[in-house]
Amino acid sequence: MQLKMGNIGPIRAATVNLNSLNVLIGPNNSGKSIFATGMYAAWSRAAADYAARRVRLGKHFSAIPDDRAYEASAYVFEMLEEGKTPQVEELPDVITDIFDGLLREIMNLYARGMVNEFERIFGMPLVELRRRQKRLTKGAISVRSWRPTWSIDMEISSRGTKTEVSPPDLSEVWPKSGTHSWRRIKKRTDHVQGLPRTYLLREMATEIARNCFRKIPLHTKYLPAARSGLLQSHKTLAASMVRRASMAGVEELKVPAMSGVVVDFLGELLELEPRESSHFADEAAQLEREILSGTVRLEEDLFGYPEIIYTHGQGDYPLARTSSMISEIAPIVVYLRHILMRNDHLVIEEPEAHLHPASQTALARCICRLVNKGLRVSLTTHSEFFLQQLNNAIVASAIPEPEADEVGFDPEMRLSPNKVGAYLFEPTASGTEVHSLEVIPDSGISQNSFSEVEEKLYGESVVLSRRLEEDEEN
């Protein structure tokens, strides 16, 4: 999948594909966080769920002649009975026309849901996101999918948001249903003879709708840059809102404006349950061992809210009494242990924040393992240490396994360059341009943006050393 943004915030033009690992690099105020927020909105299931809830199946299938519905149902049922896959070419034209119309409606609903999701996640109407120069520009957001091929294009102007939809072709969507899907349909329709003729067709329509969005991660989670502060204050905020709720209807209840990213993060914290998932438990333990030097666990407080407790050799501490480093890493541990599953998408802003360089490299190693175990990760970073560790993992994948093992890169640590997408956010006078960086097997991601700073610092140190020598000689 692909996300494009034009004239949004400081960004003039940006295109990013959904890879197993997406690395957004660039200076402060270059638009990395805005684009990461856009990724969260674009690759969320919320818009797809909106389309699934609103689609009007009855409108489409009530128009099917009974004889055609019987013919199509009989053919599909016969194929399922024989353990074969029904072929879309064998269906009557009236049925395929209905399915084509259904696809158009689903994608139009999906586009509407996506606009709503973008506005919710950013916490403002899309028209307010347009880049300002001498005058407000026209903004654009595009989301594209391949296999199946569809696109949503949003043009944002002072008049509002105009969407243009290109739905997928039925012949491309139909084959996405595998044997397991057809078995599920057959199980639901084993007694189809006693049901309306369109029942089986409705089941097929639901499957077709699902096929449109198979490339979208099942869950997308976002860890914002301010997570340490939010983590320490979320219960106070929730308690304050609950106390004031009793006055609703008596006086105006003012709620602080928050972006959907923050609201979703706070919601995750308040709804956490102490059940563990086994998908990434090893990586959670790795972070505790290598960075925290302690453990993180969930407890319920007196009011039933989940409390994150940090346990060290000297005792137990709520996060409000721990360092910023622990508050930064603790939510990652909690998400890995209690929330995330394989094929989910995790967006992390500045994973290196408040971390010593040794801890930054340990977190980078952990992310390599997570990517190899099936978690999609998108992150923004300013850290040369973090990026260098990712590059080492990429280079390790290009050398023989025994040699990589000797220097500490087991198979789960080696990162194939095919899994990585790197993007440089480069501010210009006309807005930030985003460039795709080549990921090279023998060197990894280019670090030119860091090299320029390094060369400048080196040049300053040379001049200072010469001046010092001149003063000593005088």
C-alpha positions in Angstrom: 0.0 0.0 0.0 1.1 3.6 -0.5 0.3 6.9 1.1 0.9 10.3 -0.7 0.6 13.7 0.9 0.9 17.1 -0.9 0.7 20.5 0.8 -0.1 19.1 4.2 1.4 21.0 7.1 5.1 21.7 6.2 5.1 18.8 3.6 5.0 19.9 0.0 5.3 16.3 -1.4 5.7 12.9 0.1 5.2 9.3 -1.0 5.7 6.3 1.4 5.0 2.6 0.8 3.9 0.3 3.6 7.0 -1.8 4.3 7.7 -4.2 7.1 9.9 -1.4 8.5 9.5 2.3 7.6 12.1 4.7 8.8 11.4 8.4 8.6 14.5 10.6 9.0 15.0 14.3 9.0 15.4 17.4 11.2 12.9 18.8 13.6 9.7 20.5 12.2 10.1 18.8 8.9 6.8 17.0 9.0 7.8 13.5 10.1 5.2 13.4 12.9 2.5 14.7 10.6 3.2 12.0 8.0 3.5 9.3 10.7 0.0 10.5 11.9 -1.2 10.2 8.3 0.1 6.7 8.1 -1.8 5.8 11.3 -5.0 7.1 9.8 -4.5 5.7 6.3 -3.6 2.2 7.4 -6.2 1.9 10.1 -9.1 -0.6 9.9 -11.6 2.1 11.1 -12.5 3.2 7.5 -13.0 -0.3 6.4 -15.2 -1.1 9.4 -17.2 2.0 8.6 -17.8 0.8 5.0 -18.7 -2.7 6.2 -21.3 -1.3 8.6 -22.9 1.1 6.1 -23.0 -0.9 2.9 -26.6 -1.7 1.9 -26.7 -5.2 0.7 -30.4 -5.3 0.4 -30.5 -2.5 -2.1 -28.3 -4.5 -4.4 -29.8 -8.0 -4.1 -33.5 -7.1 -4.0 -33.2 -6.3 -7.7 -31.9 -9.7 -8.8 -34.5 -11.8 -10.6 -35.3 -14.9 -8.7 -34.3 -17.3 -11.5 -30.9 -15.6 -11.8 -30.4 -15.8 -8.1 -31.3 -19.5 -8.1 -29.0 -20.1 -11.1 -26.0 -18.4 -9.4 -26.7 -19.9 -6.0 -27.0 -23.4 -7.5 -23.7 -23.1 -9.4 -21.8 -21.8 -6.4 -23.3 -24.4 -4.0 -22.4 -27.2 -6.4 -18.8 -26.0 -6.6 -18.6 -25.8 -2.9 -20.0 -29.3 -2.5 -17.4 -30.6 -4.9 -14.6 -28.8 -3.0 -13.9 -26.5 -6.0 -13.5 -22.8 -6.2 -16.4 -21.0 -8.0 -15.2 -19.0 -11.0 -16.5 -15.5 -11.4 -16.7 -16.0 -15.2 -19.4 -18.7 -14.7 -21.8 -16.3 -12.9 -24.6 -14.6 -14.9 -23.8 -11.1 -16.0 -26.6 -9.7 -13.8 -24.9 -11.1 -10.8 -21.4 -9.8 -11.7 -23.0 -6.4 -12.4 -24.5 -6.4 -8.9 -21.1 -7.2 -7.4 -19.4 -4.5 -9.5 -21.9 -2.0 -8.1 -21.3 -3.3 -4.6 -17.6 -2.7 -4.9 -18.2 0.9 -6.0 -20.5 1.5 -3.0 -18.0 -0.1 -0.6 -15.1 2.0 -1.8 -17.2 5.2 -1.7 -18.2 4.4 1.9 -14.5 3.6 2.6 -13.5 7.0 1.2 -16.0 8.7 3.4 -14.8 6.8 6.4 -11.2 7.6 5.6 -12.0 11.4 5.6 -13.6 11.0 9.0 -10.7 9.0 10.3 -8.1 11.5 9.1 -10.0 14.4 10.7 -10.4 12.4 14.0 -6.8 11.4 14.1 -5.5 14.9 13.4 -8.1 16.4 15.7 -9.1 19.1 13.1 -10.9 19.5 9.8 -8.7 18.6 6.8 -9.0 22.1 5.4 -7.0 23.3 8.4 -4.1 21.0 7.5 -3.3 22.7 4.3 0.2 24.1 4.0 0.5 27.9 4.4 2.8 29.9 2.2 1.9 33.3 0.9 -1.6 31.9 0.6 -3.3 28.6 1.5 -2.5 25.9 -1.0 -4.7 23.0 -2.1 -3.9 19.9 -0.1 -4.0 16.3 -1.4 -4.0 12.9 0.3 -4.0 9.7 -1.7 -4.1 6.1 -0.5 -3.4 3.3 -3.0 -3.5 -0.4 -2.9 -2.0 -3.0 -5.2 -3.3 -6.6 -5.5 -6.2 -5.7 -5.4 -5.7 -2.3 -7.2 -7.8 0.6 -5.8 -7.2 4.2 -4.9 -8.7 7.0 -2.8 -7.8 10.6 -3.8 -8.7 13.5 -1.6 -8.4 17.1 -2.8 -8.6 19.5 0.1 -9.5 23.2 -0.6 -11.3 26.0 1.1 -14.6 24.5 -0.2 -13.9 21.3 1.7 -12.7 17.8 0.8 -13.5 16.3 -2.6 -12.8 12.5 -2.9 -12.3 10.5 -6.1 -12.5 6.7 -5.9 -11.1 4.1 -8.2 -12.6 0.7 -7.1 -10.9 -2.6 -7.8 -12.0 -4.9 -10.6 -14.1 -7.9 -9.6 -11.9 -10.3 -11.5 -9.0 -9.1 -9.3 -10.8 -9.2 -6.0 -12.6 -12.6 -6.4 -9.4 -14.8 -6.5 -8.3 -13.3 -3.1 -10.7 -15.8 -1.4 -8.7 -18.9 -0.6 -9.8 -22.4 0.2 -10.3 -21.5 3.9 -12.7 -18.7 3.0 -14.8 -20.8 0.7 -15.0 -23.5 3.4 -16.3 -20.9 5.8 -18.9 -19.8 3.3 -20.0 -23.4 2.7 -20.3 -24.0 6.5 -22.6 -21.0 6.8 -24.7 -22.0 3.8 -25.0 -25.8 4.2 -28.8 -25.4 4.5 -29.0 -22.8 1.7 -32.0 -24.6 0.0 -34.2 -23.5 2.9 -33.0 -19.9 2.8 -33.7 -17.0 0.4 -31.9 -17.4 -2.9 -29.8 -14.4 -2.3 -28.5 -15.6 1.0 -25.4 -17.3 -0.5 -24.8 -14.3 -2.7 -24.8 -12.0 0.3 -22.2 -14.2 2.0 -20.1 -14.0 -1.1 -20.5 -10.2 -1.2 -19.3 -9.9 2.4 -16.2 -11.9 1.4 -15.6 -9.7 -1.6 -15.8 -6.6 0.6 -13.3 -8.2 3.0 -10.9 -9.0 0.1 -10.6 -5.3 -0.8 -8.9 -4.5 2.5 -6.7 -7.6 3.1 -3.5 -5.5 2.8 -4.6 -3.2 5.6 -3.1 -4.3 9.0 -5.6 -5.8 11.3 -4.6 -3.4 14.1 -2.6 -0.2 13.9 -1.3 1.3 17.2 0.5 4.6 17.8 3.0 5.5 20.5 3.3 9.4 20.4 6.4 11.3 21.2 4.9 12.6 24.5 4.1 9.1 25.7 6.2 9.4 28.9 4.2 12.5 30.1 0.9 11.0 29.0 1.6 7.7 30.7 2.3 9.5 34.0 -0.8 11.8 33.8 -3.5 9.8 32.1 -5.2 8.7 35.2 -5.3 12.2 36.6 -6.9 13.4 33.4 -9.5 10.6 33.3 -10.4 11.1 37.0 -10.9 14.8 36.4 -13.2 14.2 33.5 -15.2 11.6 35.5 -15.6 14.0 38.4 -16.8 16.8 36.2 -19.2 14.5 34.3 -21.7 14.7 37.2 -22.3 18.4 36.2 -23.1 17.6 32.6 -26.5 19.3 31.8 -26.1 21.6 34.8 -23.2 23.6 33.4 -21.1 23.6 30.2 -18.7 20.7 30.2 -15.5 21.8 28.5 -13.2 19.0 27.4 -9.7 19.8 26.3 -9.1 19.3 22.6 -6.9 16.3 21.8 -5.9 14.6 18.6 -7.1 11.1 17.9 -3.6 9.8 18.3 -3.5 11.0 22.0 -7.1 9.9 22.6 -6.4 6.4 21.2 -3.2 6.1 23.3 -5.0 7.2 26.5 -7.9 4.8 25.7 -5.5 1.9 25.3 -4.0 2.7 28.7 -7.4 2.9 30.5 -8.7 -0.3 28.9 -5.6 -2.5 29.4 -6.2 -5.9 30.8 -3.5 -8.0 32.5 -3.8 -10.9 30.1 -0.7 -11.7 28.2 -0.2 -12.4 24.5 2.6 -14.8 23.6 3.4 -13.3 20.2 6.1 -10.8 21.4 6.6 -11.9 25.0 10.3 -12.7 24.3 11.0 -9.2 22.9 9.2 -7.6 25.9 11.4 -9.5 28.2 14.5 -8.5 26.2 13.7 -4.8 26.6 13.2 -5.4 30.4 16.5 -7.2 30.6 18.7 -5.0 28.4 17.3 -1.6 29.0 15.1 -1.4 32.1 17.1 -3.7 34.4 13.7 -4.5 35.9 10.2 -5.7 35.0 7.0 -4.0 34.1 3.6 -5.4 35.1 0.0 -4.4 35.3 -2.0 -4.1 38.5 -5.6 -2.8 39.1 -5.9 0.2 41.5 -8.7 0.7 44.0 -11.0 2.0 41.2 -10.2 -0.9 38.8 -7.9 1.1 36.5 -4.8 -0.6 35.2 -1.7 0.6 37.0 1.7 0.1 35.3 4.3 -0.9 37.9 8.0 -1.0 37.5 9.8 -3.6 39.6 13.4 -3.3 40.5 15.6 -5.1 42.9 14.9 -2.3 45.5 11.1 -2.4 45.2 8.0 -1.6 43.2 7.3 1.8 41.7 4.5 3.4 39.8 5.7 5.1 36.7 5.1 8.6 38.2 8.1 7.8 40.4 10.4 6.5 37.7 12.8 8.1 35.3 11.8 9.4 31.8 13.7 6.5 30.3 11.5 3.9 32.0 8.4 5.9 31.1 9.5 5.8 27.4 10.2 2.0 27.3 7.4 0.8 29.6 4.6 1.4 27.1 6.5 -0.4 24.4 6.8 -3.4 26.8 3.2 -3.2 27.7 2.1 -3.1 24.1 4.3 -6.0 23.1 3.1 -8.1 26.1 -0.6 -7.3 26.1 -1.8 -5.7 22.9 0.1 -6.4 19.7 -0.2 -9.4 17.5 1.5 -10.6 14.3 0.6 -8.6 11.2 -0.3 -5.6 13.3 1.3 -2.2 12.6 3.0 -0.1 15.3 3.9 3.5 14.7 6.5 4.9 17.2 7.6 8.5 17.3 11.3 8.9 18.3 11.9 5.5 19.9 15.3 6.8 21.1 13.9 9.6 23.2 15.5 9.8 26.7 17.7 6.8 26.0 21.4 6.4 26.4 23.1 5.4 23.1 23.6 1.8 24.5 19.9 1.6 25.2 19.1 3.0 21.7 21.0 0.3 20.0 19.3 -2.4 22.2 15.9 -1.0 21.2 16.9 -1.1 17.5 18.0 -4.7 17.9 14.6 -5.5 19.4 12.8 -3.8 16.5 14.7 -6.0 14.0 13.5 -9.1 15.9 9.9 -7.8 15.9 9.9 -7.1 12.2 11.2 -10.6 11.5 8.5 -12.0 13.7 5.7 -10.3 11.7 5.1 -6.9 13.3 5.1 -4.0 10.9 6.9 -1.0 12.4 7.0 2.7 11.3 9.1 5.1 13.2 10.6 8.6 13.2 14.1 9.0 14.4 16.9 11.6 14.9 19.4 9.1 16.3 22.6 8.2 14.4 23.2 5.3 16.9 19.7 3.9 16.3 20.1 4.1 12.5 23.5 2.6 12.6 22.3 -0.4 14.5 19.6 -1.0 11.9 22.2 -0.7 9.2 24.4 -3.3 10.9 21.4 -5.7 10.9 20.9 -5.0 7.2 24.6 -5.7 6.4 24.5 -8.8 8.6 21.8 -10.2 6.3 24.3 -10.0 3.3 27.0 -12.1 4.8 27.0 -15.9 5.5 25.1 -17.0 8.5 28.1 -18.5 10.4 30.0 -15.2 10.1 26.9 -13.2 11.2 26.4 -15.4 14.2 30.0 -14.9 15.3 29.4 -11.1 15.7 26.0 -11.5 17.5 23.5 -11.4 14.6 21.4 -14.5 14.8 18.7 -15.1 12.1 16.1 -13.1 14.0 18.5 -10.1 14.2 19.4 -9.9 10.5 17.2 -7.5 8.5 16.6 -8.1 4.8 16.9 -4.8 2.9 13.7 -5.8 1.0 11.8 -5.3 4.3 13.0 -1.8 4.9 11.8 1.5 3.5 13.7 4.7 4.4 12.6 8.3 3.7 14.5 11.5 4.2 12.4 14.6 5.1 14.3 17.5 3.6 13.0 21.1 4.3 13.2 23.5 1.4 12.1 27.1 0.8 8.9 25.8 -0.8 8.1 23.1 1.8 9.5 19.7 2.9 10.4 17.3 0.1 10.4 13.6 1.0 12.9 11.4 -0.8 13.1 7.7 -0.8 16.5 6.5 0.3 18.1 3.4 -1.2 18.6 0.6 1.2 21.9 -1.1 0.1 22.7 -4.6 1.3 26.4 -3.8 2.0 25.8 -0.5 3.9 22.2 -0.1 4.8 20.4 3.3 4.9 22.2 6.4 3.8 23.2 8.6 6.7 24.1 11.7 4.7 21.9 14.0 6.9 23.9 13.0 10.0 27.2 13.1 8.1 26.8 16.7 7.3 26.4 17.5 11.0 29.4 15.3 11.9 31.5 17.1 9.3 30.5 20.5 10.6 31.4 19.5 14.2 34.7 18.1 13.0 35.4 21.3 11.1 34.7 23.3 14.2 36.9 21.1 16.4 39.8 21.5 13.9 39.5 25.3 13.9 39.3 25.4 17.7 42.3 23.1 18.1 44.4 25.3 15.8 43.4 28.5 17.7 44.3 26.8 20.9 47.7 25.8 19.6 48.3 29.4 18.3 47.4 30.8 21.7 49.8 28.4 23.4 52.6 29.4 21.0 52.0 33.0 21.7 
